[in-house]
Amino acid sequence: MRVELPYHLRQLAGIDGDCVLDVPGVVTMGQVLDAIERRYPMLQGTIRDHLSGQRRPLLRFFACDEDISFAPLDAPLPEAVARGAEPVIVLGAIAGG
C-alpha cells in the first residue's frame, strides 16, 4: 500500500516519493501508522502523539477522496487503499492569518 506524506515528513524520513508499506490483513489507519513508525522511527511522534496515540491536530488523513481524520484508528480502510490502487494521504494543515 502507498502513503503520501507531507514534504517536511518525507525530508525527515529521507523518502523520495510515496511511502510504500506492506500491511498484512485488514488494513486500518492504526496499522498504517504502526508500519510507518516501524520503518521510519524518526517519524515517531510527528504524525501522532507519543502518549495518547492520537493524530496531531494539524494533520489530516484522506483515503479515496474522503477525510478519514476523525474515523477510529481501528476502522478498516477502503479496499482500493489496501491493495495499493489508491494512497492514504497525510496532509498538513495550512494555517495563517
C-alpha positions as CSV (number, residue, x, y, z in Angstrom):
1,M,0.0,0.0,0.0
2,R,1.1,3.6,-0.5
3,V,1.1,6.6,1.8
4,E,1.7,10.2,0.7
5,L,3.4,12.2,3.4
6,P,3.9,16.0,3.6
7,Y,7.2,17.3,2.3
8,H,8.6,18.0,5.7
9,L,8.0,14.4,6.9
10,R,9.4,12.9,3.7
11,Q,12.5,15.0,4.2
12,L,12.8,13.9,7.9
13,A,12.5,10.2,6.9
14,G,14.7,10.6,3.8
15,I,11.8,9.4,1.5
16,D,11.7,10.4,-2.2
17,G,8.1,9.9,-3.3
18,D,5.4,7.8,-1.8
19,C,6.0,5.7,1.3
20,V,5.4,2.1,0.2
21,L,4.4,-0.3,3.0
22,D,3.4,-3.9,3.4
23,V,0.5,-4.1,5.9
24,P,-0.9,-7.6,6.1
25,G,-4.6,-8.5,6.8
26,V,-7.3,-5.9,7.3
27,V,-5.7,-2.5,6.8
28,T,-6.6,0.2,9.3
29,M,-5.1,3.6,9.8
30,G,-3.7,2.5,13.1
31,Q,-1.8,-0.3,11.4
32,V,-0.6,2.1,8.7
33,L,0.8,4.4,11.4
34,D,2.4,1.5,13.2
35,A,4.0,0.4,9.9
36,I,5.3,3.9,9.2
37,E,6.8,4.3,12.6
38,R,8.5,0.8,12.5
39,R,10.0,1.6,9.1
40,Y,10.8,5.2,9.8
41,P,11.4,5.5,13.6
42,M,12.4,9.2,13.1
43,L,8.7,9.9,12.4
44,Q,7.5,8.6,15.8
45,G,5.6,11.4,17.5
46,T,5.4,13.5,14.3
47,I,2.1,12.1,13.0
48,R,0.5,11.1,16.3
49,D,1.2,11.9,19.9
50,H,3.6,9.7,21.7
51,L,1.4,9.2,24.8
52,S,-2.1,9.4,23.5
53,G,-1.5,7.8,20.1
54,Q,-3.9,10.4,18.7
55,R,-3.4,12.2,15.4
56,R,-1.6,15.5,15.7
57,P,-4.1,18.4,15.4
58,L,-2.7,20.0,12.3
59,L,-2.5,16.8,10.2
60,R,-5.4,15.3,8.3
61,F,-5.8,11.8,6.8
62,F,-7.5,11.1,3.5
63,A,-8.4,7.9,1.6
64,C,-10.3,7.7,-1.7
65,D,-11.1,11.4,-1.6
66,E,-12.7,11.0,1.9
67,D,-11.5,12.8,5.0
68,I,-10.9,9.9,7.5
69,S,-9.2,12.1,10.1
70,F,-11.9,11.5,12.7
71,A,-12.6,7.9,11.9
72,P,-11.5,5.4,14.6
73,L,-7.9,4.2,14.0
74,D,-9.1,0.6,14.0
75,A,-11.7,1.1,11.2
76,P,-10.8,-0.7,8.0
77,L,-9.5,1.4,5.2
78,P,-11.2,1.1,1.7
79,E,-10.2,-1.9,-0.4
80,A,-8.6,0.3,-3.0
81,V,-6.2,1.6,-0.4
82,A,-5.4,-1.9,1.0
83,R,-4.5,-3.2,-2.5
84,G,-2.4,-0.1,-3.3
85,A,-4.6,1.3,-6.1
86,E,-5.2,4.5,-4.0
87,P,-2.9,6.1,-1.5
88,V,-3.5,7.2,2.1
89,I,-2.7,10.9,2.2
90,V,-1.3,12.5,5.3
91,L,-1.8,16.2,4.7
92,G,-0.5,19.1,6.8
93,A,-3.0,21.9,7.6
94,I,-2.4,25.3,6.1
95,A,-2.8,27.9,8.8
96,G,-2.2,31.6,8.7
97,G,-3.9,34.8,9.2
